[in-house]
Amino acid sequence: MRQDGFEQIADWSDAYENRAHVPGFDRFIDRWAEAGAKAREKAGPAGSESGRGILDIAYGTDPRQQLDLYMPSAEPSGLAVFVHGGYWRSFGRESFGHLAAGARAAGYAVAVPSYRLAPTVGVPQITADVAAAVTLAADRVAGPIYLAGHSAGGHLVTRLGEEAGPLPAAVAGRIAHILSISGLHDLRPLLATDKNDDLRLDEQTAAAESPALRAPRPGLRYTAWVGGDERPEFIRQSALIANIWLGIGASTRLVVEPGLNHFDVIEPLEDPDSPLTRAFLGA
């Protein structure tokens, strides 16, 4: 396809800004908080172990180093993990337990971790947190592991699929599929955004934390999923990782779902029969 002229991004902060480009975005934030609270209430009291779930499982000493584990009605077919977004700076597991519903109904135990946030810690420490959370959940639940993450969470689960990634080899070897939803896979553009005031990335760290610059585990099955109404940079970032990792040993696909924005793109995870949930579980 012919393209006339050159393109250049003049305002990188705007290129990576989602809230200002989705009218009424706060209704999604409010709904996530309400639905997440209801999911935790159904799972049982904090610290207890019920047939529906186990809340506040510590994988570190910081209060944010905890995960919730939502259990299916029968023996789990494996472990699914959902990692939330928020530009590594906001949100927690409390707002996303409802997104475990689809995979749980399909027979999987679903872990939803929180992690420490910037600027208290940097992106490398957040990556280490998610690796520790997945490792602990994998110790509790046998079988294949399916990872999904949204936005910054997409970056974090993608890091776990690298050939020299932060997971123990035994855990990494159980990964059956990774789903990055509206993920960020090359962090170097963020150096020119106002978000880097909190992230404190430099050239070296941004490159080291960019899965697009690193090799995937050989034969990894990987899906990059993004809404068709998202900011162009998120669509480009999804196409980028699917393209690069396909060329160096992974089995990848790219899905651009028409009509969805950066916030409503994750909501089908509540439905066990949705294309997004089926993709989460490797179908």
Steps between C-alpha positions, in 0.01 A plus 500: 500500500639838398549759770566859396728709717671433829339463843640619830355516850535848642335447841598168654305563820181538300584196286498284815207673671179294515270671747479831314397320183217286643202716605366394838796271565438531875187287472727205419718569803195520725352180358825310543517602867140397564515173308838411646373555854202272433727228364715511812191495722377184328842338533490518879650699789856625466751243619249217487495204265163413351374298208485816290836652571784606725563870552811698595763232445837661571787440258723764663520723806351819352120541543464527122682169444183294529272309265145368498435148372155423361421129488270310262227268622703187419867404483675774301599426141798727555598848614395825330651832613367849426736795559342846516621816329526861612834606350680320784375787722143420606227244574517168683347155502197631691357654180543202269376182665188503283721443194584156641140390437541377144807282554367379834172390341706318238660293777819687586634639824561871440764704682466879505806665656577850617854630477702791631454822304715776356644733610558302820676235291609482138378283214768231556380451858138482381598233246666305781184532711279350230748216444493425873119507505473260206758270657307481826167441323661230286615325816138483619336398170623221274472481123554737210532874561318766299605863545304813407570863574351835405702807397798507740385154604542392139862609522547309823360167379694534175823538699421162658503338156856598419764234449712656775202628697461532876301180566661181633551255214251249640226763511586655164485155343135467601387813312250390235404845366548871567238763416607864501195730482589853388850434623817707494792306357761764415541741791744736332227739374392552861826681568350801321170497694395673818433155649873451529502751786371206706645208307855643504609295202833570336623370163661192652204402718243569229687275259551225759128504586384493136388151391514612137879522541531158660448142382191292588514146629527273196157389381312734735135553406420870521206727415506880482142631529404865468187708446449655159405836659815523709776756464714420194806434713327215682401341171857543373645354820280191465588451135867552585533217752294257291720570200839495673438193715358309203833555327709361786329179597159569657160405363314833500181663387365855501132579562369854450143495629284767332309753706675448832711751693773462757252451785217285367736266314551285815136465606430181297728311742192469722336273240633143467375483140645829376772498235728683747460236772551222248817678386611533863476122532689439180214426261 
